[in-house]
Amino acid sequence: MNLSHILYPSETRRDLNLSIPVAKPCQSVSALAPGDVYFASRCENIQDAVNMGASAIVADESAWTDIPLPIPVFPVKNVRRQYALAWSRYTGHPERALRLIAVTGTNGKTSVTVFLCSLLRALGYKTGLIGTTLCSDGVHTEPSDYTTPPPEILYPLLARMKANGATYAVMEASSHALTQERLFGLRFACAIFTNLTRDHLDYHGTYERYAAAKASLFTMAEHSLLFHSDPSARRMAFDATGDVFYYGEHPLAEFEIRDPLISAEGIRYTLVSDGTELPVRLPLYGRFHIANTAAALACAIILGEDPSALADAIPHMRTPTGRMERLATDTPYAVYLDYAHSPDALTQALSSLRPLTRRLTVLFGAGGERDRGKRPQMGRAAAKLADRIILTNDNPRNEDPNRILSDIMEGIPDSKAVICIPDREIAIQYALDTAQADDILLFAGKGHEAYLIDENGKHPFSEREIVRKYLERKGT
C-alpha cells in the first residue's frame, strides 16, 4: 500500500511525493513497526519514530519545524483528523456499510447503547456494540479498554462488523474521544444525548468546553435525539446539523414518557409518539432506566422500526453489567452494584433505591488524579439520601487515598456518621457484616470494573466475586 491510498493529495502539499510504500498508520511510537507511517501530533517524538523504522511522517504543520530527516515528512493542518481518515481508508471504509448510532452524555451512555443493541438484535438485526464494558463485532464479544476506542482499534472493529454482515453499529461517544477527533469523518444515522452534569473537568478545564465536546457529535448526525429534561439539550440542538427530536416527560417532546412508575417489580411507563402508544414494562431498578430505555426505543422508531414490532422486542432489552445490578446473594438484605462515579449519577442511584428500603447504605469513593471539585458534591449527595455512608478507595492511582476521602468528607455534615475504610475489600466485608434484614447496600463507583488502580498499578478486583466468596466463607 502506498501513502497515497491513505493520505490524499488535497490534504497536504501537492508537490510532495505520496507514492511511498507504507505498512499501516500509527500514532504511538511504542506501537510502531518498521514501515509504518507515523502520525505525529507532538513533534518531539519524531526522531524516535525514525529510529523505529517509520517509512514517513505525517506532522501537524502548526508544530512542525524543518528538521532534516532521512525520511519524508508531510505537514497537514490537523493530524488527528488525518489519522482517523487514514484508518478509514486503510480498512476499506467499513463504516459505509453500517448504520452508525452514537450515544453521548455524562451518564447513561452504556445503558442506552446496551438497551438499543439488545433491542435491534431482538428485531433480527446483526448489531455491533462499542462501549465502556465490552465490544462486539456482531458475532464475538470481548472486554473493552475504552469508552470510545482510538482509530487503530475502532476501524478494524467496524471492518469485522461489516465482514460479519452487521446492519448496525451502536457506540458510546466520550467527550475525550470527540475532543481528540477519534470519530472525525464518520456520519451517524442517529446521535443520542442523555444528560450533562459535572465530570471530566480535570481534562476539559471548563464546563463549557466539556459541553462543546459533547455538542460536536451532533454536527455529524443525520438525526439527533435529545433528552428534553436536561437544560443542556438546547446547547446540543444549537450545533445539530440534521433533524432534531426530543424524548422525556414533557408534552412537547416528540417521544413523550407518560405515567412513569417505579416499584419493587421494576419500571413501567408509556412512550407516546405521533399518536402511537407503546407500553413499557421491564424488571429494571432505577428511575434513570426509564429515560434510557425510552431513548433506545425512540431511536429505533426514528430509524424506521415499526412500533408494533418494538412492542414484541421490549422484553428482550437487557441492562449492562454493573448498572444498578442486584447481586444474587440469598441474604435478608439486598446488594446492588452501580458504576455511579459522579455527583449526579450517585444521586440518581440513591434516589432510585431510597423508596425501596427503610435503611440505605452506600459504599463509595472517588478516583484519584481526577476532578477534585466533584468529591464534596458526591459527599453531599450521599449525606442527603443514604442512612449509612462507608467511604473507601476507588482507583486512587498515585494520589493519597486519605486526601481523596478528606475531600469527600468536606461535603458531608458533621452530624452525619461516616465510616472511613480505605481498603475497599475490607470496607465491603464490613458493609456485609453490619447489614440488617431488609437493608439495601449500594456499592458505587466500580460497577462493571474488575480491577483497582493504586500507586502500585492495576490489580484484579471484582466486587461481585469479593461478595460471593466472603458470603460463602460465612456460610450465608
Backbone torsions as a table, in degrees:
resi	resn	phi	psi	omega
1	MET	NA	136.6	177.0
2	ASN	-94.5	158.6	177.9
3	LEU	-59.0	-29.5	-179.6
4	SER	-63.9	-20.4	178.7
5	HIS	-75.5	-23.0	-177.7
6	ILE	-118.9	-12.1	178.1
7	LEU	-131.3	108.0	-173.1
8	TYR	-78.3	151.9	-179.1
9	PRO	-57.4	-32.7	-178.5
10	SER	-68.0	-12.0	-176.5
11	GLU	-99.9	0.5	176.8
12	THR	-148.8	-176.8	-178.8
13	ARG	-65.9	134.1	-174.9
14	ARG	-69.4	-18.3	-178.1
15	ASP	-86.1	1.4	-179.7
16	LEU	-92.1	146.0	-176.2
17	ASN	-85.6	115.6	-178.9
18	LEU	-101.2	14.5	-177.9
19	SER	-87.7	14.6	-178.4
20	ILE	-71.4	129.8	175.5
21	PRO	-67.2	134.6	178.7
22	VAL	-134.1	157.2	177.0
23	ALA	-86.0	-73.6	-179.7
24	LYS	-148.3	163.4	174.0
25	PRO	-72.3	147.7	-180.0
26	CYS	-151.3	139.8	177.6
27	GLN	-122.0	5.1	178.3
28	SER	-122.9	122.9	-180.0
29	VAL	-60.5	-37.0	-177.9
30	SER	-66.2	-23.5	-179.7
31	ALA	-101.5	0.3	-173.7
32	LEU	-74.8	136.8	176.0
33	ALA	-114.3	155.5	178.5
34	PRO	-53.9	133.5	-179.7
35	GLY	95.9	-13.6	178.7
36	ASP	-69.7	153.1	171.2
37	VAL	-96.7	126.2	-173.2
38	TYR	-96.1	123.4	177.1
39	PHE	-95.6	110.7	-170.5
40	ALA	-104.8	104.2	173.5
41	SER	-80.8	-23.3	174.7
42	ARG	-124.7	118.6	-169.9
43	CYS	-72.4	-11.6	-179.0
44	GLU	-68.3	-15.6	-179.7
45	ASN	-93.4	-0.3	-173.3
46	ILE	-63.0	-43.9	-178.4
47	GLN	-62.9	-36.7	176.2
48	ASP	-62.4	-40.3	179.1
49	ALA	-63.7	-40.0	177.0
50	VAL	-61.5	-45.3	-179.6
51	ASN	-63.8	-27.7	-179.5
52	MET	-83.6	-5.3	175.4
53	GLY	99.8	22.3	177.3
54	ALA	-60.0	142.8	-179.6
55	SER	-85.5	-24.9	180.0
56	ALA	-162.7	163.4	178.5
57	ILE	-121.9	131.9	168.2
58	VAL	-109.9	117.5	-171.3
59	ALA	-121.7	150.8	174.8
60	ASP	-70.5	120.7	-172.6
61	GLU	-64.7	-23.7	179.8
62	SER	-71.8	-22.4	-178.5
63	ALA	-108.2	-10.8	-174.1
64	TRP	-78.5	135.3	170.6
65	THR	-120.8	149.0	-172.9
66	ASP	-73.2	74.2	175.7
67	ILE	-86.8	127.3	178.4
68	PRO	-61.7	126.8	179.6
69	LEU	-133.3	153.7	-179.4
70	PRO	-80.1	-2.3	178.9
71	ILE	-126.1	157.6	-177.7
72	PRO	-66.7	147.6	176.1
73	VAL	-122.4	133.9	-178.1
74	PHE	-122.1	102.3	179.0
75	PRO	-73.5	138.6	176.9
76	VAL	-133.4	163.1	-177.0
77	LYS	-72.8	-36.5	-178.6
78	ASN	-141.7	101.0	-172.3
79	VAL	-69.5	-31.2	179.8
80	ARG	-67.8	-40.5	177.4
81	ARG	-64.5	-42.2	-179.3
82	GLN	-66.8	-31.2	177.7
83	TYR	-66.8	-43.5	177.7
84	ALA	-62.2	-44.8	178.9
85	LEU	-64.7	-36.6	179.8
86	ALA	-62.2	-40.5	179.5
87	TRP	-70.6	-33.6	174.7
88	SER	-60.5	-45.9	-178.9
89	ARG	-70.3	-40.2	-178.3
90	TYR	-61.3	-35.0	-178.5
91	THR	-95.0	4.4	175.5
92	GLY	83.0	30.6	177.2
93	HIS	52.7	56.2	-178.8
94	PRO	-64.4	-26.1	-178.2
95	GLU	-62.2	-24.0	-178.2
96	ARG	-70.5	-18.7	-179.5
97	ALA	-93.9	0.4	-174.2
98	LEU	-123.4	151.2	169.4
99	ARG	-92.3	112.7	-174.4
100	LEU	-91.9	136.8	175.8
101	ILE	-130.6	133.2	-179.9
102	ALA	-126.9	145.5	179.1
103	VAL	-124.3	129.4	176.8
104	THR	-131.0	162.3	-177.6
105	GLY	146.3	164.1	179.2
106	THR	-67.6	-48.6	-178.7
107	ASN	-124.1	153.4	172.9
108	GLY	96.3	-7.2	-176.4
109	LYS	-59.2	-49.7	-176.7
110	THR	-64.2	-44.2	-179.1
111	SER	-61.0	-46.6	-177.8
112	VAL	-64.1	-43.1	-179.0
113	THR	-64.5	-40.8	-179.8
114	VAL	-69.8	-41.8	176.0
115	PHE	-58.6	-47.2	-177.0
116	LEU	-66.8	-41.5	179.2
117	CYS	-62.2	-45.0	179.8
118	SER	-66.5	-33.9	178.4
119	LEU	-66.6	-47.1	-179.4
120	LEU	-65.4	-37.3	177.5
121	ARG	-66.6	-36.9	177.4
122	ALA	-66.1	-25.7	176.9
123	LEU	-80.7	-5.8	176.4
124	GLY	104.3	5.0	-179.1
125	TYR	-92.9	134.0	170.0
126	LYS	-73.2	124.4	-169.9
127	THR	-132.7	131.3	174.5
128	GLY	-90.2	155.6	-177.5
129	LEU	-137.5	133.9	179.0
130	ILE	-132.2	118.2	-178.4
131	GLY	-168.0	-169.1	-172.6
132	THR	-64.8	-40.3	-173.4
133	THR	-89.9	-34.1	-177.4
134	LEU	-161.8	166.5	173.2
135	CYS	-128.5	144.7	178.4
136	SER	-138.2	135.9	176.6
137	ASP	-92.8	13.6	-178.5
138	GLY	97.2	-15.4	178.4
139	VAL	-127.2	-51.0	-178.1
140	HIS	-109.0	146.5	180.0
141	THR	-120.7	141.1	179.5
142	GLU	-144.4	155.2	177.5
143	PRO	-62.4	154.4	-178.3
144	SER	-111.2	143.1	175.2
145	ASP	-101.9	-5.5	-176.8
146	TYR	-135.7	152.7	166.4
147	THR	-71.1	-50.4	174.4
148	THR	-128.2	110.5	-173.3
149	PRO	-70.6	157.6	175.4
150	PRO	-69.8	164.8	-174.1
151	PRO	-53.9	-35.8	-177.1
152	GLU	-68.4	-16.4	173.8
153	ILE	-102.4	-40.6	-176.1
154	LEU	-61.4	-50.2	-173.0
155	TYR	-71.9	-39.6	172.6
156	PRO	-60.8	-33.8	176.9
157	LEU	-67.1	-43.2	175.9
158	LEU	-62.6	-36.0	178.8
159	ALA	-65.1	-37.9	177.2
160	ARG	-67.6	-38.0	175.9
161	MET	-59.3	-46.4	179.2
162	LYS	-59.9	-46.5	-179.1
163	ALA	-63.1	-30.3	-179.7
164	ASN	-85.2	0.5	177.6
165	GLY	81.0	24.4	180.0
166	ALA	-69.9	146.7	174.9
167	THR	-94.9	-42.3	-175.8
168	TYR	-116.9	150.5	167.7
169	ALA	-129.0	116.9	-178.0
170	VAL	-107.8	127.5	-175.7
171	MET	-139.2	154.9	169.6
172	GLU	-84.8	143.5	177.1
173	ALA	-120.9	103.7	-179.1
174	SER	-82.1	157.2	178.4
175	SER	-65.5	-33.0	176.6
176	HIS	-62.1	-47.1	-178.1
177	ALA	-64.1	-39.6	-179.6
178	LEU	-67.2	-40.5	177.4
179	THR	-64.2	-37.3	-177.7
180	GLN	-86.6	7.7	174.1
181	GLU	62.8	27.0	-179.0
182	ARG	-64.5	-27.5	-176.4
183	LEU	-102.5	10.4	-177.5
184	PHE	-59.7	135.5	178.1
185	GLY	94.2	-13.9	178.2
186	LEU	-81.0	152.3	176.3
187	ARG	-126.6	122.2	-173.5
188	PHE	-99.7	134.5	175.1
189	ALA	-64.4	-35.5	176.7
190	CYS	-151.9	137.4	173.8
191	ALA	-120.7	135.6	-173.9
192	ILE	-117.0	135.4	175.1
193	PHE	-112.5	126.9	-178.1
194	THR	-94.8	-53.5	-177.3
195	ASN	-174.5	171.0	176.5
196	LEU	-142.3	115.2	174.8
197	THR	-135.6	176.6	-173.4
198	ARG	-63.9	126.7	174.5
199	ASP	-173.5	155.1	172.7
200	HIS	58.8	23.5	178.2
201	LEU	-72.1	-16.6	172.6
202	ASP	-63.5	-27.3	-179.6
203	TYR	-94.3	-48.0	-173.4
204	HIS	-85.1	-22.1	177.2
205	GLY	89.9	-53.1	179.8
206	THR	-130.6	159.3	179.2
207	TYR	-64.3	-37.3	-179.1
208	GLU	-65.9	-39.4	177.1
209	ARG	-65.5	-38.0	176.2
210	TYR	-61.6	-46.2	178.8
211	ALA	-64.3	-41.0	-179.4
212	ALA	-63.1	-37.2	177.4
213	ALA	-62.1	-45.8	178.3
214	LYS	-62.2	-44.1	-175.8
215	ALA	-63.7	-26.5	-177.9
216	SER	-62.6	-24.4	178.6
217	LEU	-60.4	-35.4	-171.9
218	PHE	-80.2	-3.7	169.2
219	THR	-79.9	-9.2	-176.0
220	MET	-111.6	12.9	-170.6
221	ALA	-118.2	139.3	173.7
222	GLU	-71.3	-39.3	176.8
223	HIS	-130.4	138.6	175.9
224	SER	-117.1	131.4	-179.5
225	LEU	-118.8	115.5	-170.0
226	LEU	-120.5	144.4	179.8
227	PHE	-77.8	111.7	-172.1
228	HIS	-60.3	-33.2	-174.2
229	SER	-74.7	-13.6	-178.5
230	ASP	-91.2	127.8	-178.3
231	PRO	-58.5	-27.5	-178.4
232	SER	-78.7	-4.5	178.4
233	ALA	-60.2	-36.6	179.4
234	ARG	-66.9	-33.3	176.3
235	ARG	-63.9	-40.1	178.6
236	MET	-68.0	-41.7	-178.5
237	ALA	-63.5	-32.4	-179.1
238	PHE	-60.4	-35.4	-178.3
239	ASP	-91.2	-11.0	-175.9
240	ALA	-65.6	138.1	-179.1
241	THR	-106.8	-6.9	178.9
242	GLY	-115.1	-161.3	177.6
243	ASP	-67.1	143.6	-179.5
244	VAL	-117.4	129.9	175.9
245	PHE	-126.6	153.7	177.5
246	TYR	-120.3	149.8	171.6
247	TYR	-130.2	150.6	179.4
248	GLY	148.4	-179.2	-177.2
249	GLU	-86.9	60.5	-179.5
250	HIS	-143.9	135.0	-177.0
251	PRO	-64.0	-17.5	178.3
252	LEU	-86.4	-9.1	177.9
253	ALA	-71.9	134.6	177.4
254	GLU	-60.2	-28.5	176.5
255	PHE	-122.0	95.3	-173.1
256	GLU	-92.5	132.0	175.0
257	ILE	-91.5	115.5	-178.8
258	ARG	-113.5	145.7	173.7
259	ASP	52.3	50.5	178.6
260	PRO	-68.4	141.1	-179.7
261	LEU	-143.2	136.0	176.8
262	ILE	-120.6	131.0	180.0
263	SER	-144.7	-177.7	178.1
264	ALA	-65.4	-19.1	178.6
265	GLU	-85.8	-13.6	180.0
266	GLY	129.4	-149.1	-177.2
267	ILE	-110.8	153.6	173.3
268	ARG	-151.3	144.2	177.2
269	TYR	-168.2	175.3	175.2
270	THR	-122.4	128.7	176.9
271	LEU	-97.4	119.2	-175.5
272	VAL	-110.9	127.2	-179.7
273	SER	-145.6	120.3	175.4
274	ASP	51.7	42.4	177.3
275	GLY	84.4	-9.0	179.7
276	THR	-94.5	132.2	178.9
277	GLU	-107.1	128.1	-178.5
278	LEU	-119.7	103.7	180.0
279	PRO	-73.9	136.3	-178.2
280	VAL	-123.4	125.0	175.7
281	ARG	-134.9	117.2	-176.8
282	LEU	-141.4	141.7	178.7
283	PRO	-81.0	61.3	-179.1
284	LEU	-117.9	147.4	-176.8
285	TYR	-114.6	128.2	-178.9
286	GLY	125.6	125.9	-179.4
287	ARG	-61.2	-33.5	-178.8
288	PHE	-62.5	-22.2	177.1
289	HIS	-66.2	-23.4	177.6
290	ILE	-65.1	-52.6	179.8
291	ALA	-64.8	-39.1	-176.2
292	ASN	-69.5	-40.8	176.6
293	THR	-69.6	-35.7	177.5
294	ALA	-63.2	-37.9	177.9
295	ALA	-62.4	-42.7	179.6
296	ALA	-63.8	-45.0	-179.9
297	LEU	-65.8	-42.9	179.8
298	ALA	-62.9	-40.0	178.4
299	CYS	-61.2	-44.7	-179.7
300	ALA	-61.5	-38.4	178.6
301	ILE	-67.7	-42.9	177.6
302	ILE	-57.4	-37.1	-178.3
303	LEU	-82.2	5.0	171.4
304	GLY	101.8	7.8	-179.0
305	GLU	-77.4	144.6	-177.6
306	ASP	-75.6	124.9	179.5
307	PRO	-55.5	-33.5	179.2
308	SER	-66.4	-36.5	176.0
309	ALA	-70.0	-35.8	178.1
310	LEU	-63.5	-37.1	179.6
311	ALA	-57.9	-38.4	179.0
312	ASP	-74.5	-24.0	-177.2
313	ALA	-88.0	-18.6	-175.4
314	ILE	-54.0	-44.0	-179.2
315	PRO	-60.3	-16.3	-179.0
316	HIS	-88.3	-3.4	179.5
317	MET	-68.3	132.1	-176.2
318	ARG	-120.7	142.7	177.0
319	THR	-85.6	146.7	-179.9
320	PRO	-71.8	157.2	177.2
321	THR	-58.7	135.5	174.3
322	GLY	78.3	12.8	175.5
323	ARG	-113.6	100.6	-174.5
324	MET	46.6	53.3	-176.9
325	GLU	-96.0	122.0	177.3
326	ARG	-87.9	125.1	179.9
327	LEU	-79.1	147.2	177.3
328	ALA	-84.0	87.0	-173.1
329	THR	-101.0	-18.2	-177.5
330	ASP	53.4	43.3	178.3
331	THR	-119.8	162.0	178.6
332	PRO	-73.1	-2.9	174.6
333	TYR	-120.4	163.9	-177.6
334	ALA	-109.6	143.6	178.2
335	VAL	-121.7	125.5	178.9
336	TYR	-117.9	143.3	170.6
337	LEU	-110.0	138.4	175.0
338	ASP	-148.3	147.4	-176.0
339	TYR	-78.9	-0.9	-174.5
340	ALA	-47.2	116.1	179.5
341	HIS	-138.0	21.0	173.9
342	SER	-133.4	161.5	-178.6
343	PRO	-56.7	-44.4	-177.9
344	ASP	-67.5	-43.4	-179.3
345	ALA	-63.7	-39.6	178.8
346	LEU	-66.9	-40.2	177.2
347	THR	-60.2	-45.7	-179.2
348	GLN	-64.7	-41.6	-179.4
349	ALA	-64.2	-45.9	-179.6
350	LEU	-67.5	-39.7	179.2
351	SER	-62.2	-34.3	-179.9
352	SER	-69.2	-35.1	-176.7
353	LEU	-89.9	-22.7	-174.7
354	ARG	-53.1	-45.2	-178.2
355	PRO	-71.6	-9.5	-172.4
356	LEU	-94.7	-1.1	-175.0
357	THR	-152.3	158.1	175.4
358	ARG	-86.3	-23.5	179.6
359	ARG	-137.6	118.9	-176.1
360	LEU	-114.7	124.8	178.0
361	THR	-110.8	134.2	175.2
362	VAL	-120.4	133.5	175.5
363	LEU	-117.0	122.5	-177.4
364	PHE	-161.7	171.9	173.9
365	GLY	-148.5	-151.9	176.6
366	ALA	-150.1	147.6	-177.2
367	GLY	-67.8	140.1	176.6
368	GLY	-77.3	155.6	178.5
369	GLU	59.3	31.6	177.6
370	ARG	-129.1	-178.2	-176.9
371	ASP	-49.7	110.2	-179.8
372	ARG	-73.9	-25.6	-175.0
373	GLY	-63.7	-25.1	-178.2
374	LYS	-82.5	-13.0	-174.6
375	ARG	-64.0	-52.6	177.8
376	PRO	-63.4	-29.6	176.7
377	GLN	-64.5	-38.1	175.9
378	MET	-66.7	-37.3	176.5
379	GLY	-61.5	-42.9	179.1
380	ARG	-63.6	-41.0	178.9
381	ALA	-61.4	-44.1	-179.7
382	ALA	-65.2	-42.2	-178.0
383	ALA	-65.1	-33.1	-177.7
384	LYS	-74.1	-34.6	-168.1
385	LEU	-114.2	-19.7	-176.7
386	ALA	-103.9	150.6	175.8
387	ASP	-84.8	-36.8	177.7
388	ARG	-125.3	139.8	178.5
389	ILE	-123.1	126.6	174.1
390	ILE	-119.7	113.3	179.9
391	LEU	-94.0	138.7	-176.4
392	THR	-154.9	-175.9	-178.8
393	ASN	-74.8	149.1	170.9
394	ASP	-148.1	88.6	-178.5
395	ASN	52.2	64.7	-179.5
396	PRO	-67.0	-17.6	-177.8
397	ARG	55.2	-131.3	-176.9
398	ASN	-95.7	9.3	-180.0
399	GLU	-89.0	149.9	178.4
400	ASP	-63.6	117.2	-179.5
401	PRO	-56.8	-35.3	-179.3
402	ASN	-66.7	-33.2	176.5
403	ARG	-66.8	-39.8	178.6
404	ILE	-61.9	-47.4	-179.7
405	LEU	-63.6	-36.8	177.9
406	SER	-64.4	-39.7	177.7
407	ASP	-62.1	-42.3	178.5
408	ILE	-64.0	-40.7	-177.7
409	MET	-61.2	-26.1	-179.9
410	GLU	-59.9	-25.1	-179.4
411	GLY	-94.3	-1.2	-176.8
412	ILE	-104.6	124.3	179.4
413	PRO	-58.0	149.0	-179.4
414	ASP	-61.5	-25.0	-177.8
415	SER	-74.8	-12.5	-177.3
416	LYS	-90.0	126.6	178.9
417	ALA	-74.2	131.1	-178.8
418	VAL	-132.8	136.7	173.5
419	ILE	-106.8	125.4	178.1
420	CYS	-108.2	116.5	177.5
421	ILE	-133.5	93.6	-174.1
422	PRO	-56.1	-38.3	179.0
423	ASP	-70.3	112.2	-171.6
424	ARG	-66.4	-35.0	179.4
425	GLU	-66.6	-42.3	177.7
426	ILE	-65.6	-37.4	178.5
427	ALA	-63.1	-40.5	178.0
428	ILE	-63.7	-44.5	179.2
429	GLN	-61.7	-39.9	177.7
430	TYR	-63.0	-43.8	179.9
431	ALA	-60.4	-41.8	179.2
432	LEU	-68.7	-40.1	-178.3
433	ASP	-66.0	-32.2	-173.9
434	THR	-101.4	3.7	179.5
435	ALA	-71.8	145.8	178.6
436	GLN	-112.9	166.7	179.1
437	ALA	-57.0	137.0	178.6
438	ASP	73.5	3.6	173.5
439	ASP	-68.4	158.5	166.5
440	ILE	-121.1	128.9	175.4
441	LEU	-107.5	127.4	175.0
442	LEU	-113.2	116.7	173.5
443	PHE	-97.6	106.8	-170.4
444	ALA	-108.1	147.8	172.1
445	GLY	111.1	-32.1	-177.7
446	LYS	-97.8	-46.3	177.6
447	GLY	57.5	-115.2	-177.7
448	HIS	-76.7	-17.4	-172.7
449	GLU	-61.3	135.6	178.9
450	ALA	-115.2	34.5	-178.8
451	TYR	-151.9	165.1	172.9
452	LEU	-137.1	135.4	-177.4
453	ILE	-109.8	120.2	175.3
454	ASP	-129.5	-166.3	-175.4
455	GLU	-62.9	-18.6	180.0
456	ASN	-96.5	3.5	177.1
457	GLY	115.0	-156.8	-175.4
458	LYS	-102.1	125.8	-176.2
459	HIS	-122.8	148.5	174.0
460	PRO	-60.2	133.7	-179.7
461	PHE	-160.7	101.0	-179.6
462	SER	-113.2	113.7	-179.2
463	GLU	-61.6	-39.6	-178.3
464	ARG	-64.9	-35.4	178.1
465	GLU	-72.6	-37.4	177.9
466	ILE	-62.5	-44.3	179.1
467	VAL	-63.7	-47.3	-177.4
468	ARG	-60.0	-49.4	-176.2
469	LYS	-68.1	-38.3	-178.7
470	TYR	-67.7	-42.1	178.7
471	LEU	-67.6	-32.8	176.4
472	GLU	-65.2	-43.0	179.8
473	ARG	-64.5	-33.5	179.4
474	LYS	-79.3	-12.1	-178.1
475	GLY	78.7	21.6	-179.7
476	THR	-82.9	NA	NA
